[in-house]
Amino acid sequence: MILGLSIIISACLFLGLSAYKAFQYAQMPLHGRMELYPVPLEKERHIYGGSYMEEPQWWSKPREISKTAELIDMLKEMLFIKKLFDHQRSLWWASYIFHLGIYFLIAWMLLLITGALTDLAGASVNAHQTLWTAFLYYLTIFTGLVGFAITTAGAALLLLRRIFDPVLKKYTTLQEYFNLVLLLAALLSGIIIWSPDLTFETARQVTADVMTLSVVPNTALVIHFILLEVTFIYIPLSKMSHYVGKYFSFHKVLWENEPNLNGSEMENKIKNALGNKVYTLWSAPHMQEPSAK
């Protein structure tokens, strides 16, 4: 009971801490407006990096935006990590298979939960039920095998790159090494637990046991669950929480080009931002308060 309850609590903490971090980002004051083009929201103009300010008397005209172009750009980054591909191709390969593997493992866990719920529901067997069960069965095997293989390979390659790349290791912190080692430990312990049964029937049964708080513990399973729980709780508190911050860095920093018009909401935001007291001063003389000179 304790083992099943602890994994449920850690999963809830992962979701709760991630939501809290998003709330914190959302409450932050207005950023230093960069207005870096191209901005995908710019309808058609985003293709060549243009702006609504090209229009004569743009302030008097309705602003045309493209949510479709924005969504496409977001999906390119989420699904393919496009900016890393464009600017640092040699690092992209390891990073991409790692992140793609995480997507597979998320799908695998959702399929395990779905399969466990199906088993617990005890639905009557019919043609549709048999087809659904077979679909879950083979898709769970596929996502699990691919997910564990490429995520582990990607994490190992990223760790080796940080250790042996003479440039990258100069600014790699101990925390970043710890992050990768922790992820590898959770992945490898999972491989040890589930590899004897590559159909993942055991994993589905354990998932059902977790949901009914009736897990039968053994040493290997306890170690894996502890590593998994620590990972769930640690990720939102660490630099690995960039899955939350990325939305804000794109939408509220890189792509934020809302016009600052008289009486607009943006004008109010800027006025509020200008009223914030500066607590951290630069060393440049012209940036010092009179009392600090």
N, C-alpha and C positions, 0 to 999 in steps of 0.2 A: 504493500500500500504506500509506504513512504517513498519508494523508488519511483512508482508511477506518478505520485503527487508532485514530487520534486521536478520531474521533467515537464509536467504541465505548468507548474509555477514558473519555471525558467523560460518556457516558450511565451507565456503571458508577459513576463518581465521584458523579454525581447521586444514584443509588440508595443508594450506600454512605454518603455524607455525610448524607443524609436519615435513614437508619437510625441513624447515630451520634448525630444530634441527638435522635432519639426516645429513644435509650438514655440520653442525658444528662438529658433531662426526667424519665425514669422513675426515675433515681437521686437526684433532688432530694429534700430533706427535706419533711416534711409542711407544707402551706401553712397560712396563717392561716384556720382553718375559717370560711367565710362562712355556709354553710347558707342560701343565698338561694332562696326559694321563688317559683314552683312548681318542683319537682324532678320531671322526667318519670318517674323510677323509682317514685315513689309511686303505687301502684295505685289508680286512680279518683280519689284525692285530688288528683292533679296538676291536675285540671280546674279546681279553685277555689283551688289553692295551699295545700292542706292538708299535714299531716305525720302520720307515724306516732305522734308524741308526743301527738296528740289523744286516743288511746286511754287509758283508765284503766289504770294499771300496765303501760304499754307495754313496759317492760323485761322483763317476764315472758312476753310473747307472741311468737310467731314473726313475723318481719317479712315482710310481703307486698310484693313488688316487681313491676314490669311492664317487662320488656325490650322488649315491643312498643311501648309508649308512648315509651320511650327511643329506639328505632330510628326511629320516626316523627319525633320532634323533631330527631334528627340529620340525617335526610334533608331535612327542611325547610330546615335551615341549609346543608347541603352543596349541594343542588340549586337552592335559591331565595334563599339569603342572607337569610333571613326577618327577622333582627333589624335589619339595615340597612334593609330595606323598612319595618319598623314605626317605626323611630326617625329615619331620615334619608332620606326617600323621594327627594328631589331628587338625592342622590348614588347611590342604588341603581341607577338606570337604566344609567348608564355602567359601574358596577362589575359589574352582573349580566351584561350582554352580553359584557364582557371575560372574566369567569370562565366563562361558558357557552361562549364561543369556545375557551377553553383545553381544555375537555372535548371539544369537537369535534376540535381538533387532536390531542389524545391518541388519540382514536378513529381519526383519519386516519393517524397514524403506525403504530398497531397494524395497521390494514388494509393499509398499504404493506408492513409486515413479513410479514403473512400472505400477501399476493399474491406477494411476492418468494419466500417459501418454497414456495408452490405452483408457481411457475415453475421454481425450482431443482429441485424434486422431479421434475418432468417426468412427472406422472401421465398415464396413458393417457386419451384423450378418450372420454367417454361422456355419456349424458344428464344424469346427476347432476353430473358434472364440469363440463359446459357451464353448467348452472344455477348452480353454485357460483361459477364464474368470472364470470358475468354479474352475480351478486349483489355480489361483491367489487368489480367494475368500477364499477358505478353508485353503490354506497355510498361508495366511495373518493372519487369525484367530488363527491358531495353533501357529505360531511363536510369535505373539503378546501376547497371553495369557501366554504361557510358559516363554517368555522372561521377561515380567513384574513380574511374580510370583517369579521366581528363582533368578533374579537379585536383587530384593528388599529383598528377604529372605537372600541372601548371604551378601549383604551390611549390613543388620541389625545384622546378626550373627558376621560379622567381627568387627563391632562397639562394640557390647557387649563383644566380646572376648578381645578387647583392653581395655575396661573399667574395666573388672572384673578379667582378668588373671593377677595374681600378678607379673609374670615375664615379660609378654609382655607390660604391662602398664608402666614399668620402663623406657623403651626407646621409647615409643610412644610420638611423639611431638604433639603440638597443631595443626600443619598443617595437620597431618594425621587424627586427629579427624575431622577437617574442611572438608577434602576431602570426607570422608564417609558421613558426614552430608549433604554436598552439593549434592552428588549423590542421597542420600535418598530423599532429598527435590524435586529434579527433577523427580525422579521415582514416588514418591507419588502424586505429582501434575499431572503427566501424568495419573496415575490410576484414580484419581478423574475426570479428563477430559474425558477419553475414556471409563470408566467402564459402563456408562449408555447404551452404544451401543457396546456390545461385538463382533459384527460382524465387527467392525472397518470401517463401511461405512462412518461414520462421519469423522474419521481420514483420510480416502482416499480423501474425499471432501475437507477437510482443506489442505491437501497436494497439491491438484490441485489448490486451491485458492492461496496458497503460490507461486506456480509456475507461476501463472498469476497475482500475486501481487494484489489480490482482496479479501484478508482475511477480514471477518467481525469480529471485535474484541469483546470479552466480558471479564469481569474481570478475571475469572478463566483461560481463554486461554492466556491472556496477562501475568499473573503470571507464568504460565507454560512455555511460550515461553521465558520469561526473564531468568528463572532458566536454561532452556535448552541452551540459548545463552551464559550465563556466564559459564556454564559447558563446552561447546564446546571450548570457548576461553581459559579457565583456564587450562584444561587438558594438552595441549602441553607445558605449562609454568611451570608445577608442577612435582612432583615426579611420578605422574601417567603416565608420558610420557615414562615409561619404555618399552612400546610397540615399541618405536623407538630404545632405547638404547640396548635392548636385542640382537638385531642382531649383533651389534658391540661388545658387551661383549663376545658373543660366538665366532664369526668369527675372530675378531681381537685381542682377549685376550686369552680366554680359548683354542681355537682350532688353534691358529696361531703357526705353527711349520715349516714354510717355511725355508729351509736350507740356512744358511749364507755362501754362496760360494764366492770365489774370483771373483770379477767383476759382481756379481749378483745384481739384483734390491734390494734384502734384504740388501746387504752390503752397498749400497748407503743410504738406509733408516737408517741404524744403524749409519753411519757416520754423517748424518744430525742430528740424535737424540743426538749424543754425543756433537754436536756443540751448542745445546740449552743451554742458560744461566739459571742457577738455581736461582730462586727468593725467594723460601721458603726454609729455612735451618732447619735441624734437630737440636735438642738441644745437641746431642752427640758431644763432643769436636773434634773428628776426622772428623766431617762433617762440621766444620766451615771454612769459608774462612779466610785466614791469617789476613785480615783487621778486621774480626769480632771477633777474639779471644781476 
